[in-house]
Amino acid sequence: MNLKIAAIFVALCSSALAQAPPPIKTKLVAVSIGGNVEKLFYKSSEKVLPFQAYQLGFGPSMDYVGPRRFILHASEAAFAAEPPGPPPVAFADLPANSDKVLLLCVPAAEGKLRLISYDISKGGAKAGDYRIFNLSKDVISVILGDKKLVVNPSQDTIVSSQEWRSGGMDLKIQLATVKDGAATRVYSSIWGHEAARRNYIFMVNGATATMPIEILTFYDVPAADIPPPAP
């Protein structure tokens, strides 16, 4: 009987190992909307590496090989601690089959940190496009060039135009909050558009009544998507 139980146990273990998901292999870029994030660490393959995210723009991309759940700790030693070990400072489940992932660092209650992951691989937004994230509590109406759209809270959407891929230009942008069917304009400007840039717009609740929505803009330059110069 004991031999039979041992054989079943070995078979179950072998089956579990065979079904273990393969590691995620991707590049990560990080950005923060609540001040710079520093002095944190993550593990890629067998290496523990420093993690940083800045509010002024994307830092260098980070190679990542590991489980789908990406974890940040406050020290290198935390990764070597015996289970259960210290709780992570923050974590996010990465999208599968993505060659590039954006990690957004958002301040949470009681000084904690929240991580949100987004697939920003080349199959999504391309050079010249705008990806708009509504992290506010309001429904926001957006006018971008000749495009008009409504972005609900927690929604993100990609806005494209063939004209935007052709070269630099001035681009009108207007934002309005929508409540009870009425729109109130909260932002209006003219932006300089670059065809080589892939643009990210984060809309968050403002700190004052005169600025109910704040905008943070970032961009990267996907070299393979840069259009050739106009003839």
C-alpha positions as semicolon CSV with decimal commas, in nm:
position;residue;x (nm);y (nm);z (nm)
1;M;0,000;0,000;0,000
2;N;0,279;0,244;0,091
3;L;0,453;0,178;-0,238
4;K;0,133;0,247;-0,426
5;I;0,080;0,575;-0,241
6;A;0,441;0,675;-0,310
7;A;0,399;0,597;-0,679
8;I;0,079;0,804;-0,699
9;F;0,252;1,096;-0,520
10;V;0,545;1,088;-0,764
11;A;0,306;1,078;-1,059
12;L;0,110;1,376;-0,929
13;C;0,429;1,576;-0,870
14;S;0,554;1,497;-1,218
15;S;0,222;1,603;-1,368
16;A;0,224;1,931;-1,173
17;L;0,578;2,009;-1,290
18;A;0,490;1,927;-1,649
19;Q;0,194;2,168;-1,636
20;A;0,384;2,456;-1,471
21;P;0,346;2,764;-1,690
22;P;0,658;2,880;-1,873
23;P;0,822;3,198;-1,744
24;I;0,724;3,536;-1,884
25;K;0,994;3,689;-2,103
26;T;0,943;4,055;-2,178
27;K;1,076;4,408;-2,149
28;L;0,937;4,639;-1,882
29;V;0,915;5,016;-1,875
30;A;0,793;5,196;-1,565
31;V;0,644;5,535;-1,494
32;S;0,494;5,691;-1,181
33;I;0,206;5,934;-1,139
34;G;0,271;6,005;-0,771
35;G;0,635;6,102;-0,734
36;N;0,949;5,904;-0,812
37;V;0,965;5,542;-0,696
38;E;1,310;5,429;-0,585
39;K;1,494;5,190;-0,352
40;L;1,283;4,889;-0,451
41;F;1,391;4,558;-0,604
42;Y;1,260;4,291;-0,839
43;K;1,388;3,950;-0,943
44;S;1,454;3,852;-1,304
45;S;1,572;3,497;-1,365
46;E;1,818;3,446;-1,077
47;K;1,921;3,811;-1,039
48;V;1,779;4,066;-0,795
49;L;1,781;4,408;-0,961
50;P;1,693;4,766;-0,861
51;F;1,356;4,904;-0,970
52;Q;1,295;5,273;-1,040
53;A;1,003;5,468;-1,185
54;Y;0,996;5,841;-1,251
55;Q;0,719;6,093;-1,291
56;L;0,892;6,287;-1,569
57;G;0,916;6,005;-1,823
58;F;0,995;5,645;-1,900
59;G;1,322;5,511;-1,766
60;P;1,531;5,258;-1,957
61;S;1,358;4,931;-2,040
62;M;1,422;4,638;-1,807
63;D;1,456;4,278;-1,920
64;Y;1,235;4,045;-1,719
65;V;1,226;3,666;-1,705
66;G;1,011;3,515;-1,435
67;P;0,661;3,428;-1,320
68;R;0,361;3,619;-1,441
69;R;0,322;3,782;-1,100
70;F;0,581;4,061;-1,090
71;I;0,680;4,144;-0,731
72;L;0,856;4,441;-0,573
73;H;1,032;4,417;-0,237
74;A;1,196;4,681;-0,021
75;S;1,524;4,486;0,004
76;E;1,730;4,235;-0,189
77;A;1,732;4,002;0,111
78;A;1,351;3,964;0,097
79;F;1,381;3,746;-0,213
80;A;1,599;3,494;-0,026
81;A;1,385;3,481;0,291
82;E;1,229;3,152;0,395
83;P;0,851;3,125;0,334
84;P;0,627;3,299;0,410
85;G;0,882;3,587;0,404
86;P;0,798;3,958;0,410
87;P;0,497;4,074;0,209
88;P;0,578;4,249;-0,119
89;V;0,565;4,626;-0,141
90;A;0,358;4,592;-0,458
91;F;0,281;4,340;-0,732
92;A;0,110;4,312;-1,068
93;D;0,012;4,023;-1,293
94;L;0,181;4,078;-1,628
95;P;-0,002;4,024;-1,957
96;A;0,094;3,702;-2,131
97;N;0,265;3,698;-2,472
98;S;0,363;4,064;-2,462
99;D;0,706;4,179;-2,579
100;K;0,678;4,508;-2,388
101;V;0,486;4,590;-2,070
102;L;0,419;4,927;-1,909
103;L;0,418;4,925;-1,528
104;L;0,227;5,221;-1,391
105;C;0,305;5,312;-1,028
106;V;0,007;5,469;-0,853
107;P;-0,003;5,588;-0,490
108;A;-0,258;5,397;-0,284
109;A;-0,409;5,447;0,062
110;E;-0,185;5,472;0,369
111;G;0,124;5,547;0,164
112;K;0,117;5,215;-0,017
113;L;0,203;5,156;-0,381
114;R;-0,018;5,007;-0,650
115;L;0,118;4,858;-0,972
116;I;-0,090;4,837;-1,289
117;S;0,041;4,655;-1,596
118;Y;-0,045;4,732;-1,959
119;D;0,048;4,551;-2,278
120;I;0,229;4,805;-2,499
121;S;0,374;4,561;-2,750
122;K;0,412;4,658;-3,115
123;G;0,083;4,490;-3,203
124;G;-0,104;4,767;-3,018
125;A;-0,038;5,138;-3,050
126;K;0,209;5,237;-3,322
127;A;0,424;5,541;-3,385
128;G;0,204;5,848;-3,421
129;D;-0,077;5,698;-3,211
130;Y;-0,212;5,813;-2,876
131;R;-0,312;5,577;-2,598
132;I;-0,537;5,751;-2,346
133;F;-0,584;5,622;-1,990
134;N;-0,863;5,757;-1,771
135;L;-0,751;5,705;-1,411
136;S;-0,993;5,967;-1,279
137;K;-1,338;5,918;-1,130
138;D;-1,507;6,111;-1,411
139;V;-1,631;6,030;-1,758
140;I;-1,411;6,241;-1,988
141;S;-1,489;6,363;-2,337
142;V;-1,176;6,401;-2,551
143;I;-1,121;6,594;-2,872
144;L;-0,782;6,514;-3,026
145;G;-0,730;6,668;-3,368
146;D;-1,042;6,568;-3,560
147;K;-1,109;6,267;-3,336
148;K;-1,385;6,278;-3,075
149;L;-1,431;6,011;-2,809
150;V;-1,554;5,945;-2,457
151;V;-1,331;5,760;-2,210
152;N;-1,494;5,609;-1,902
153;P;-1,318;5,573;-1,564
154;S;-1,062;5,287;-1,560
155;Q;-1,081;5,266;-1,942
156;D;-0,796;5,309;-2,186
157;T;-0,823;5,347;-2,560
158;I;-0,597;5,394;-2,863
159;V;-0,658;5,685;-3,101
160;S;-0,503;5,665;-3,449
161;S;-0,494;5,870;-3,764
162;Q;-0,303;5,805;-4,084
163;E;-0,234;6,179;-4,102
164;W;-0,049;6,163;-3,768
165;R;0,200;5,918;-3,918
166;S;0,296;6,154;-4,200
167;G;0,500;6,410;-4,004
168;G;0,505;6,679;-3,736
169;M;0,210;6,913;-3,688
170;D;0,011;7,111;-3,433
171;L;-0,267;6,906;-3,275
172;K;-0,566;7,046;-3,089
173;I;-0,664;6,873;-2,765
174;Q;-0,966;6,946;-2,546
175;L;-1,096;6,761;-2,241
176;A;-1,436;6,792;-2,075
177;T;-1,586;6,610;-1,778
178;V;-1,932;6,465;-1,846
179;K;-2,192;6,459;-1,566
180;D;-2,567;6,412;-1,605
181;G;-2,533;6,454;-1,979
182;A;-2,361;6,793;-1,950
183;A;-1,999;6,852;-2,053
184;T;-1,771;7,096;-1,872
185;R;-1,446;7,186;-2,046
186;V;-1,148;7,140;-1,815
187;Y;-0,853;7,158;-2,056
188;S;-0,775;7,308;-2,395
189;S;-0,440;7,338;-2,570
190;I;-0,240;7,290;-2,887
191;W;0,025;7,017;-2,876
192;G;0,324;6,967;-3,099
193;H;0,286;6,624;-3,261
194;E;0,583;6,406;-3,367
195;A;0,517;6,121;-3,609
196;A;0,789;5,897;-3,460
197;R;0,648;5,903;-3,109
198;R;0,404;5,660;-2,954
199;N;0,216;5,873;-2,703
200;Y;0,061;5,792;-2,365
201;I;-0,183;6,028;-2,192
202;F;-0,283;5,965;-1,831
203;M;-0,580;6,162;-1,696
204;V;-0,609;6,175;-1,316
205;N;-0,820;6,370;-1,069
206;G;-0,676;6,712;-0,995
207;A;-0,605;6,853;-0,650
208;T;-0,818;7,167;-0,684
209;A;-1,160;7,270;-0,814
210;T;-0,995;7,492;-1,074
211;M;-0,800;7,194;-1,208
212;P;-1,035;6,894;-1,171
213;I;-0,835;6,684;-1,418
214;E;-0,458;6,669;-1,446
215;I;-0,275;6,529;-1,748
216;L;0,053;6,342;-1,751
217;T;0,203;6,269;-2,092
218;F;0,481;6,028;-2,184
219;Y;0,609;5,879;-2,505
220;D;0,843;5,618;-2,644
221;V;0,986;5,575;-2,994
222;P;0,931;5,227;-3,138
223;A;1,210;5,227;-3,396
224;A;1,050;4,960;-3,613
225;D;0,734;5,171;-3,643
226;I;0,901;5,497;-3,747
227;P;0,755;5,592;-4,087
228;P;0,996;5,667;-4,371
229;P;1,053;6,032;-4,458
230;A;0,803;6,186;-4,696
231;P;0,926;6,188;-5,059
